[in-house]
């Protein structure tokens, strides 16, 4: 046997015995037809830090903002506040991926808030949900339309004391068609549109409670409350304010849930008519559940509504301060 043959044989055995190094995880991948990006790469390109917290949880952070994502879940948290993603986070071969759409329309606006470029936020339109022949949710003799108007009036007083100009889509128990509500905001030159509601569920009434704030669903995503509406819904005029919408929703949700007794149901997405047609940043607030036996009683109490109003105003003012900052 020649030396050359022996060397080739040994090399062959070694290549068989020693496994080839594992291929690095892909920079991006397709999941259910959606493009996902490797989170560590996106973090590095944006000057952020990504680190694993456990086998199925990871964190993305800057100096002031901290996200936590869970594998195979749309539920995440930002600075401790609940936040629903457009699509679930994905763990692929031990590496976390987020949809490119979420990175662009959910994560980035909260890491790098939009700015008004020297402008001021001066005017807000408050929309008291329902009214007239639309009572909204009903619990015994209590109708949602009454308490959304009372809350809107309280929020208006507090915003006015903060120096803002405030208009209402209705100031009495009257019917206002959904398309007219954002139109009234436009006619009043409002810088923000805030629709006020109280929630209800037909079952699990003793369990389901808390606050949630909705902003418009980005093009290409399904809403949190899809109700048969898929990801193929088209662009709406409200989508031009996607970054502001989610940043405003986050600030209000954070303020509402600062009280530890309030269950945080998170910032969510929907294509409600009043959000689709708004030409300015817009959110819809479900401030509490009328159907919950304890939380419902609080809604009917003027002192508690005053506290709710204070938190909503705090969220609006936090948004105002952030977007008016230079840089």
N, C-alpha and C positions, 0 to 999 in steps of 0.2 A: 504493500500500500504506500503510495507516494505521500510525501509530507504535505503537498498541496491538497490532495484529496482529503487527508486527515483534518487539515485546517478548515476546509469547506464543510466537512461533516460536523465538526465541533461548532462552527458558526451557525449551522442550521439548527442544531440542538438547542443552542442558547437562544436563538430567535423564537423558537417554539416554546421554551420554558419561561421566558420573560415576557409578560404581557405588554402590548403596546401602550404608551401613555394615553389616558382618556382624552378624548377630544374636548376642547373648551366649550362651555355652553354657548349656544348661538346668541348673537346680538339681538335678534328679533325672531319672532315666530308667529304663526297664524293659529288662532284658536277660534273655532266656530266662525271662520271667515273674517275675524277682526285681527288687526296687527297689534302685537304686544311687543314691548321694548324691555330689555334687560335693565332692571332698576339700578344696579350698580353703575352701569354705563351712563344712564341718564343723570344720575346723581353727580358723577364726576364731571360731566360736561356742563353742569349748572352750578358747580361750586358747592355741592351739598355732600352730606355723609349718609351712607346706607349701611346698616349693620343688622345682623340677625339677632333677634331677641329669644327665639326658641325655634324648634324644628318647623313650626308652621306660622311664625309671626316675624315680621321684619319692621324696621324703623327707618324712615327717611327724615333727615333733620337739617335745619339751618341754625343760625344763631338764635332765632326767635320763634321758629315754627317747627313742630314735631308731629309727623304723621306716623300712624301705626296701621299696618295692613296684615290681614289674616288670609292664609291660603284658601282658595275656593270660596271666597265670601265677598259680597258687595259692601258689607259693613266695615267701616274703618273709623279711625278717630284722628282729629287734628287738634293738638293742644288740649286733649281730653274731651273734646266736643264730638258728638256723633256725626258722621258724614257718610252718606251712601254713594258708592261709586256707580258709574254707568255700567261697568262690567266687573265681574269678580277678579280679584287678584289671582295670579296663577303661580304655582310652585312647580317648576319643570326641572327635573334632575337636580334638586337641591338649590335651585336658583329662582329668585322671585322676578316676575314679570308683571307689568301693568299695561293696560291698553293704551295705545298712543292717544286715543281720544280722551281718556281720563287724565293723562299727563298734561295735555293741552288745555282742557276745559274744566278740570276739577282741581288738580294739584297746583299747577303753575299760578293760577290767579290768587291762590291763598298764600303761596310763597312769595310772589311778587305782585302785590296789590296794584290795581289800576290807579292812575292819577288823573286829576282833572286839569292838569297843565295850567295851573294858575287860576282856574275858575273857582267859584264858590258854590256850595250847595245851599240854596236859599228857600226852596219851596217843596212841599210834600203834599201829595194827595192821599188821603186816607179813604179806603173803601170799606164801609160797614157791610159785611156780607149779607145777602138775601134782602128781605124787606117786601112790604106790600103783600101781594098774593103768594109770595114765596117765603114760608116761615123758617126754612132751614130745618135743622134738627129739632125735634120736640121731645121733651122729657116731662111727662105729666102736663101740667099747665104752662110749663116754661118753653118758650120758643127762642131759637137761636137768634133770629133777627133782632129781637129786643136787646139782647146783651152785646151783640156786635156793635150796635149803634151806641150804647152806653160806653163801651170800651173806646170806640172811635172818638167820642166826645171828650173822654178823659185824656186820651193820648194827644188830641189836639190842644187842649189846655196846657199840657206840660211842654209840648213842642213850641208853642207860642211863647211860653215863659223863657224858653231857651233862645228866643229871637228868630224863629223860623216862621215863614208864611205857610199856612195850612188851609187846604180846601177839603171838602167832603163830597163823596159821590152822592150821598143822600144825608139829609139832616132831620128826616122824620121817617115814619113808617110808610115808605112809598116804594113802588116797583121801579127798578132801574134795570133795563135789559143789560145782559153781560157785555155786548159790544160797546155799549155807551159808557161803561165805567172807565176803561182806559182812555176813551175819547174825551171824557170830562177832564181827566188828568192832563191830556194834551192841551185842551183849551185853556186850562188854568196855568199853563207853562210850568208844570210841576217837574222838579228834578228827580223825584222818586215817587213810586207808586207802591203803597202798602195795603194789601187786602186783609181784613181781619175776620177770623172765623173761630168757631168752637166745634170740636170734633164729637163723634159718637160712633159706637159700634153696636151691632144687633146682638152679639153674643159676647161672652167673657167680660161682661160689664164690670165685674168686681176686680178684674185684673188689668185691663188696658187703660192706661192713663199717661199723661205727660204732654210735652210740647214738641211740635215739629214745624219746620219752616220749609216751604217749597220755593224753588226757583225753576225757571224754564229748562226743559230737557234739551240738550244739544242735539243738533242734526246727527243722525246715525246711531242714536242710543234709544233704548226703551225707557219709559218713565218708571219711577219707583212704584207707582200705582197704575201700571200699564192699562188695566181694564180692557184688554184686547188690542190696545194700540201698540204696534211693533216699532222696530228700529228704523223702519223705512219712511216714517213721517217726515214731511218736507220742512224746509226753512220757514220760520215765522219772523215777523218784524222784531219780535222781542229777542231773537237770537243775536241781534247786533250788539246786545249788551250782556252777552254771556259772562264775561269776566266780572263785571260789576254785579250782576245778578247773584252769582254764587258768593261773592265777597260780602254783599249786604246780608244775604241769608245766613252766612256763617256768623257775622257779628251779632245779629239778632238772636240766633239760636244760642250762642255763647252767653248772651245777657239773660235770656229766659231761663237757662239751666244753671245759672250761677247759684241759685238757691238749691241746696242738695236735696230738698224734698220734692223737687220737680224731676220727673222721669225724662231723661234725654232720649227722644226718639229720632233725633238726628236731622241734619239738612238733607232734604229729599228733592227729587225731580218730578215735574209734572208738566203737562201741556194744557193746563187750565186756560179757558178762554181769556180771562183777564191778564194772564201772563203772556199768552201768544201775541196779543195785539198791543201790548204796551210799548210805547216808543221811548220810554225812559227805563232805567233800572227798576225792576219790580220783583216783589216777593208776595207770597200768600202765607199767612201765619195761621196755624191751627194751635191756638194758645193753650187749650186744655180740653178734657173730655167731659162733656155734659152728661154722658151716660154712666160715668163712674160715680158711685154713691157718695164718696167723700169729696172728690175733686169737683164734681158737679155743684155741690153746695157752695164751694168757694166762689165759683163763677157768679152765682146769684148774689154774692156779698159785695157791696160797693167798696169796702176797704180792700178786699183782695183784688178787685179789678183795678184799683188805683195802683197797687203794687205791680200788677201785670203791665199796666201802662208805663210805669217807671222803667221796667226792664226793657220794654220795646223802645222807649225813648233812648235809654242808655245804648242800645244796639245801634240805633240810627246815628246817634252822636259819635259813637266809636267809628262807624263807617265814614262819617263826614270828616272827622279829624284825620283819618288815615289817607283818604283820597285827596284831601287838600294839601297834604304835606308835599313839599318840593322834593324832587329826586326820585 
